[in-house]
Amino acid sequence: MSNSGSSSSTRPEDERRQSAAARSNTLSPMQQVTAGEVPDQANGETDIRSGPNTDVPTVTGKNPATAGEVPDHANGETDIRSGPNTDVPTVTGNPSAELVAELPGLPSSKPALLPERTTIGIVGGGQLGQMMAESARDMGFKTIILDPAADCPAAQVADEQIVAQYSNEDAIRELADSSDVVTYEFENVDADVLDRDPVRVKLPQGTASLRVSQDRLAEKRFVERLGIPLVDYRPVSSREELERAAQEVGYPCVLKTTRGGYDGKGQRVLRSEVDLEDAAALVQDSQNSESSEHIACVLEAWAAFTKEISVLVVGDGTGKTVVFPVSENEHRNNILHLTTAPARIPGRTAATAQRYASTIAETLKIVGMLAVEMFVTAEGAVLVNELAPRPHNSGHWTIEGCSVSQFAEHIRAVAGMPLVEPELVSSAVMINVLGQHLEGATTLSETRPTWVLHDYGKSEARPNRKVGHITILGDDPQTTIDEIEQTSVWGRPR
């Protein structure tokens, strides 16, 4: 995502560059807590609809609208069956040459193997960057991060930091010059800047997946052309288009800006015509802030889902992908609240979700992690909701729950190391800790040895902002969830 702001630094290099030793003297007491993994940061939502297109691959097998079966909450089956399965929708054929040709910035090959003690540069110093840096350190790599906040979470574990805005092209070039490879922790970075030398040759991920995921409409059209189902949608750039789109998709529906926005930001729910006025204001504001080549918003039909799930897939740039067990997610106030893994859905439904995610990753020649969020309907259909080409909040449970975490896989991929097939260590429940939860969550974790608290060491515990998470392993996730809900920290929303 392009960021507005100056393209040149207002600080000399010696002021913005900080070593780990220099930063350690400025950390607050909260920051000096051993930081754990990272929650998902800027996560744009990019739902996509399904529709006939004779020029692209189609989904065969059972009709996607009726494929699978109603998720059985008492059935924890999530195994993926090997070999052909006529009960699971499959994406057949190869993506058209035209589609691939339209994706500038695709990785050209598998990254070269990095020797130990070489440096990985990370754009972004939030929770995700923090956990990437921890995994890189465990593998013997050095890290240097770029972030405008000198006290950001990743600054606690990285070897060096460049203190500068993400829009500062000079600083990003400095990061590339100081690193052997460069990666990013979120989508709020200018893809055009990353496509220029010296950054381009240091970025094994390329920019194709970044460009697709930065624009909801582009993302929808991309997934649609792969023949993968998604919710109905309409592009919207004016009040008139909004009214017409609402009539076509029906109420309720959701309006979202095409660029920017996460954790519910940049969205409006329309339950009736009464909500048109407020939604039209969002269209106008978005239209004013976007350049003429970008559609301001998309209006999406309301997804009547029974579960929200996500699939984490990692690729090595050659088309080889490895998939994690499907995660089941619960949101509160548009923020991820809790993840259960593996998802409590039939194996057939899980196989469909993983197949869709793998198809997307293989087409984009993903290097590193890709998260694909999806809906499961009452009929068992799986609909793609959004993409994030990086580690994801819903994958935090993999640190304790899998033989290899999503962060370790991401670092392995960008460092040219062989991918590892993740093995499930135990079922897991991950719950996010927001600012208002931190004190209570810390107290709970001190008396519950199986509750693993990851405190991100943020300088301020702001309400409704992610400051940590807790992972709990066990054979009975529902009992764990009930125990969480009975605490006074989170409680049940009523």
Disulfide bonds with the S-S distance in Angstrom:
none
